[in-house]
Amino acid sequence: MISCLTRGKNRLLEIEGKNVLQLSKKFGTPLFVVCEKHLRENYKKFRDLFISHYPKTIVAYSYKTNYLPFICNVIKEEGGWAEVVSSLELNIAKKVHVDSKKIIFNGPVKTYQELLEAMKLGVRLINVDSLSELKKIILISKKYGLTANVGIRLNTSFFGPGYNKFGVNEDDALKACELISKSKNLKYEGLHGHLGSQITTTKPYKKLIKYQISISEEIYRKYNLSTNFIDVGGGFPVRELSPSGTKKIPKIEEFAEVICSTLKKGIAKTDVKPPFLVLEPGRAIVSSPIFLLLKVIATKITRNMGKIVFTDGGINILPLAEYFRYFKYEITPNVIRGGKRERVQIAGPLCMEEDLIGIDRTLSPIKEGDILVVSNTGAYTISLSLQFIKPRPRVVAIDQENNVKVVRESESVEDILKLDKGY
Ligand SMILES: Cc1ncc(COP(=O)(O)O)c(C=O)c1O
């Protein structure tokens, strides 16, 4: 994997050769920095790996992971599909001109209006999450004379802990097929499953594909419907974010090998036409190309915590640091000072005890005014940021020509208040 974070002259920290301190002075902090080259490489590597094993592969980038339009546009330019779960995400895909035939509409709750919007647009696939959703699609198709390509999300909760509320059981999947087969405007397209996020072994994917193939055979036997898409969702892990002491996490190469060989073997035993394999990666594509620059605003020593380093960004913009304490974001100070390394707690600016983004870190001595660079901050940060206490920060990109450009302005007080009335 290419690394954008290096030490340059005087061991000062640089991202793609750009001095971190200068970036922070010019653009302010907190600041997200996107490395465009790295983002493109990540996407292409992921896609090419799977295609080398299974040419009928489609990679649909998961918008929720980070729907910064700049990022969605880069993925579109590389030929990526869009996996969206709401009208908001659908409209971002439209804004960056993703072809509607490259949009997959997922999500546990799609409203009537959202379904109507997606059907009017003619998205390639709507993966239904319940029979009630399918019934809405049927109503819309009748009322407006619209067609829909429908996939069915399977509930995969028995493959492991975590994802219980999503998808349907086998019996409902079969009922869905019966409804689809009776509707002249709907076409059955395939089966979807998503196992969760940061999946650290290949086993659940193997089980999921076998399960999808067995259900697709039953669907074929009962309703004579062919499965055109086997969609295994996202969940591919970022090895650098896993807790220290975890077992070796397979590389993406291994996931590609296991997923594609399971699919190939599975379909070889049946007489169904090879389906498209759909992957919906989020974290694996956007985590590593994005860094977060934070400024140290104060330091102090308290009774129970020892030295605390307070920065200007916390769990408002790095929410997973709190949701999943095991996420050990790598935090690197811009300067290395001589002297003994110190054990510190790194805290954000929120009035919440939980607002800690680095616990028990041992770092070279840190002073007020230093810049800390948090690595792997592309996934579930910009799209999951809160407007709690602080406005959301600016985002810059280092483009392919090595120029730095602002791709999202920082929010102003006026931006935050512009929807409010009656005061
Ligand atoms: C349906 C679906 N697909 C893809 C993803 C992306 O997951 P990840 O970022 O772990 O790859 C998610 C994330 O929750 C999801 O719900």
PDBQT file of the ligand as one rigid body, heavy atoms in Angstrom, charges set to zero:
ROOT
HETATM    1  C1  LIG A 501     -25.370  -2.405   2.603  1.00  0.00    +0.000 C 
HETATM    2  C2  LIG A 501     -23.988  -1.912   2.876  1.00  0.00    +0.000 A 
HETATM    3  N1  LIG A 501     -23.067  -2.052   1.907  1.00  0.00    +0.000 NA
HETATM    4  C3  LIG A 501     -21.800  -1.607   2.102  1.00  0.00    +0.000 A 
HETATM    5  C4  LIG A 501     -21.407  -1.029   3.278  1.00  0.00    +0.000 A 
HETATM    6  C5  LIG A 501     -19.973  -0.574   3.439  1.00  0.00    +0.000 C 
HETATM    7  O1  LIG A 501     -19.330  -1.235   4.469  1.00  0.00    +0.000 OA
HETATM    8  P1  LIG A 501     -17.747  -1.062   4.692  1.00  0.00    +0.000 P 
HETATM    9  O2  LIG A 501     -17.464   0.395   4.802  1.00  0.00    +0.000 OA
HETATM   10  O3  LIG A 501     -17.495  -1.789   5.961  1.00  0.00    +0.000 OA
HETATM   11  O4  LIG A 501     -17.088  -1.687   3.511  1.00  0.00    +0.000 OA
HETATM   12  C6  LIG A 501     -22.333  -0.874   4.316  1.00  0.00    +0.000 A 
HETATM   13  C7  LIG A 501     -21.953  -0.275   5.608  1.00  0.00    +0.000 C 
HETATM   14  O5  LIG A 501     -22.590  -0.323   6.597  1.00  0.00    +0.000 OA
HETATM   15  C8  LIG A 501     -23.669  -1.325   4.106  1.00  0.00    +0.000 A 
HETATM   16  O6  LIG A 501     -24.603  -1.196   5.052  1.00  0.00    +0.000 OA
ENDROOT
TORSDOF 0
